[in-house]
Amino acid sequence: MPSTAVLPFNDQPGLPSPKVQTGWHLRLNSVHAARDQAAAVRAYHHAIGYTQALLDAEMITNDTELAMTAILAQIWKTAADRLGVTAVKKNT
């Protein structure tokens, strides 16, 4: 079942290309649309890894990474409230 977009597909300041922007939106949607805690945590960690990979590759600035992480925190809060999750735990 396809999920609806969490954010409108407009430009996020600091993202270097439409491909990177699409990848970011897909990761946010994965967190938002997760059906259970395990899927939400996995999607959250993938999104964090995506931001770190972009930063490591010097494709985004520290300010952009901070903005992306803040947006991810908002999406995580929405998903966590819906799923009744209280913490992000490391996948084991």
C-alpha positions in Angstrom: 0.0 0.0 0.0 1.6 3.3 -1.0 2.0 5.9 1.6 1.1 9.6 1.2 3.9 12.2 1.3 4.8 13.6 4.6 6.2 16.8 3.1 5.4 18.5 -0.1 8.0 17.8 -2.7 9.4 21.3 -2.8 13.0 22.3 -2.4 14.6 21.7 1.0 17.3 24.4 1.4 20.8 22.9 1.2 20.0 19.7 -0.6 22.3 19.4 -3.6 20.1 17.8 -6.2 16.5 16.6 -6.9 17.8 13.0 -6.6 19.1 13.7 -3.0 15.9 15.5 -2.2 13.8 12.6 -3.4 15.9 10.1 -1.4 15.4 12.3 1.7 11.6 12.5 1.3 11.4 8.7 0.8 13.3 8.2 4.0 11.0 10.6 5.9 8.0 8.8 4.4 9.3 5.5 5.6 9.5 6.7 9.2 6.1 8.3 9.0 4.4 5.3 7.4 6.0 2.6 9.5 3.4 0.0 10.7 5.2 -1.1 13.8 8.0 -0.1 16.2 10.7 -2.2 14.5 10.0 -0.7 11.1 9.9 2.8 12.5 13.3 2.4 14.3 14.8 0.8 11.2 13.6 3.7 9.0 14.7 6.3 11.6 18.3 4.8 11.6 18.4 4.7 7.8 17.4 8.4 7.7 20.1 9.3 10.2 22.6 7.3 8.2 21.5 9.1 5.0 22.2 12.5 6.6 25.6 11.4 7.9 26.6 9.9 4.5 25.7 13.2 2.8 27.7 15.1 5.4 30.7 12.8 5.1 30.6 13.2 1.3 30.6 16.9 1.8 27.3 17.2 -0.2 25.6 19.1 2.6 26.8 21.6 5.2 26.5 21.2 9.0 23.6 23.6 9.0 21.7 21.5 6.4 22.4 18.4 8.4 21.0 20.1 11.5 17.9 21.1 9.6 17.4 17.6 8.2 17.8 16.1 11.7 15.3 18.6 13.1 12.7 17.6 10.5 13.4 13.9 11.1 12.8 14.5 14.9 9.4 16.0 14.1 8.5 13.1 11.8 9.8 10.6 14.4 7.7 12.2 17.1 4.5 11.9 15.0 5.3 8.2 14.2 6.3 7.4 17.7 3.1 8.9 19.2 1.0 6.9 16.7 2.8 3.7 17.5 3.2 4.2 21.2 7.0 4.1 21.0 8.9 5.8 23.8 12.5 5.6 22.7 14.7 4.8 19.8 16.7 1.6 20.5 19.6 0.2 18.6 18.6 -2.6 16.4 20.0 -5.9 17.7 
